[in-house]
């Protein structure tokens, strides 16, 4: 079972203010994969859906998500009801 499978289908993340600044500055502190994933978080699309779409060409996406959370660039907004 992958991390993607363990995520609630209703969990939603969005970029924090720090994440918005990282995108605007195109910071070199982020890998291209991390920046790509960070750009996808909009506060509306379920996180599991985003990670599933990336699974074939970016299998490390769940790990990158964990890193983005740890850095304070994304956070959970809410879950869909």
C-alpha positions in Angstrom: 0.0 0.0 0.0 1.4 3.4 -1.0 1.1 6.7 1.0 -1.3 7.9 -1.6 -3.6 5.0 -0.7 -3.5 5.9 3.0 -4.5 9.6 2.4 -8.2 10.4 2.9 -9.8 10.9 -0.4 -11.3 14.1 1.0 -8.1 15.7 2.3 -7.2 19.1 0.7 -4.0 21.1 1.0 -3.2 24.6 -0.1 -0.1 26.7 -0.2 0.7 28.8 2.9 1.9 32.4 2.6 5.4 31.0 2.8 4.6 28.6 0.0 3.2 31.5 -2.1 6.4 33.4 -1.6 8.4 30.3 -2.6 6.5 30.1 -5.9 6.7 33.8 -6.6 10.4 33.8 -6.0 11.0 30.5 -7.9 13.3 29.7 -5.0 16.2 27.4 -5.7 15.7 25.8 -2.4 13.1 23.6 -4.0 13.7 20.8 -6.4 11.8 20.9 -9.7 9.6 18.2 -8.4 8.8 20.1 -5.2 8.0 23.3 -7.1 5.8 21.4 -9.6 3.8 19.8 -6.7 3.7 23.1 -4.8 2.1 24.8 -7.8 -0.7 22.2 -8.0 -2.0 22.8 -4.5 -4.9 25.2 -4.8 -7.1 24.6 -1.7 -9.8 23.0 -3.8 -8.6 19.8 -5.4 -8.3 16.8 -3.1 -4.7 16.0 -2.4 -5.1 12.3 -3.2 -6.4 13.2 -6.6 -3.4 15.3 -7.4 -0.9 12.7 -6.2 -2.7 9.9 -8.1 -2.4 12.0 -11.3 1.3 12.4 -10.7 1.9 8.7 -9.8 3.2 7.6 -13.1 5.8 10.3 -13.8 6.5 11.4 -10.2 6.3 8.4 -7.9 8.1 10.3 -5.2 5.2 12.9 -4.9 3.9 11.6 -1.5 7.5 12.0 -0.1 7.7 15.5 -1.6 4.4 16.4 -0.1 5.7 15.4 3.3 8.8 17.6 2.8 6.6 20.6 1.7 4.5 20.2 4.8 7.6 20.0 7.0 9.0 23.1 5.4 5.7 24.9 6.1 4.9 25.5 2.4 1.6 23.7 2.4 -1.0 22.7 5.0 -4.2 20.9 5.2 -7.1 23.3 4.7 -10.1 21.1 5.2 -11.8 18.0 4.0 -14.7 17.8 1.6 -18.0 16.7 3.1 
